[in-house]
Amino acid sequence: MEKKDWNNETSQMAFLLLGFGNVLSLQTPLFLLTLMIYSVIVFGNILIVVLVVADRQLHTPMYFFLGNLSSLETCYSSAILPRLLASFLTGIGSISAHGCMAQLYFFCFCATTECYLLAAMSYDRYLAICQPLLYASLMTWKISLQLVAGSWLWGSLVSGVLTFLLSQLQFCGPKAIDHFFCDFTPLLELSCSDTRVVKLVTLLLSFLNVVFPFLSTLTSYMCIIAAILRIPSSVSRQKAFSTCSSHLTVVTVFYGTLIIVYMLPRTAPLRQLNKVFSFFYTIFTPLVNPLIYSLRNREVSEALRK
């Protein structure tokens, strides 16, 4: 189907988001729970951004990364949760094709950017803990700006490519998406076009944008843990290890669920669990990241008290 024909068809076409199934009796509780989660995500992450901008003591590369992560988490949740809230409130799960593609674009953009931003943050912590004497010369403002800008730009490019590839496909038959948002794989399964090239490109990009940053992040944290174990003071060692293990747990959950959803074969049992796995990287990590990465830091706590 030509691009012009696709545009003409999509102006009248819509997809149906099945969400969590027939939960009419639970719509109100789910709406209130989702609204509370979204409010906490937005308030917590915006608070971190405000603190990082307002407090001069937080004008360091580490908090520059944290401010960008909080901004990203706000965009991430805002790409998915408002539409989910609307479906709980109205009971209508339909979404226009253009709206679906827009949601897919922003989701892919935020997910890809977060993968590389988390890798950059782990590298920053590796330098600070394992190379403290060289940290100021290796992690300059110029380098931190390049790492952050590269993460945002690469996320925009990758999401643009994936959204463009999907928009070229023809969708026919039932247009019911078995998910609570317009995710790439459930949309791909609805296409009646030849999707072999798209699947190959998706697998390549998934490896490049998920596995590679994950291995890089994991390597940094393994080096950090090794350095922590060499700290002579048991109290300092325990405190540093607690912080590091919290970071590593959240990072592992985020990357691990992404790998399961996008890189493993779509077997029937795994297909049913994908919504659960998607919950972790779309809702859980934006919810806990402000607490794990920022609000537990002494400098952030002091800025908050001020």
Number of C-alpha atoms within 10 A of each C-alpha: 11 9 11 9 10 16 16 10 14 17 11 10 15 17 21 21 22 17 18 11 10 10 12 10 8 10 17 13 11 17 17 14 13 18 16 11 18 22 13 16 26 19 13 22 28 18 17 26 18 12 21 23 15 12 15 10 14 18 13 15 19 17 22 20 21 24 24 20 26 25 16 21 27 21 17 23 23 17 20 20 19 14 17 21 19 13 20 22 14 9 14 13 19 17 19 15 21 17 14 19 20 14 21 24 24 21 25 22 26 25 23 26 26 24 23 25 26 21 23 22 23 24 20 21 18 22 20 18 16 18 14 13 11 11 16 13 10 16 18 13 14 10 13 20 15 12 17 20 15 15 22 20 13 17 25 18 13 20 21 17 15 19 19 13 16 20 17 15 20 18 22 10 8 10 18 17 22 21 20 21 26 24 19 18 16 16 21 18 13 18 17 12 14 10 16 9 10 16 14 11 15 20 15 12 16 18 16 13 20 22 18 15 21 23 13 16 25 18 16 22 20 14 14 22 19 13 16 21 14 10 13 9 10 12 10 12 16 14 12 16 18 12 14 20 14 14 17 17 11 19 21 15 16 25 20 17 18 23 17 16 18 17 16 11 10 14 8 8 8 15 14 13 12 19 17 13 20 20 14 19 22 21 19 18 19 27 23 16 22 24 14 17 20 21 18 12 12 10 15 20 13 12 17 14 7 8
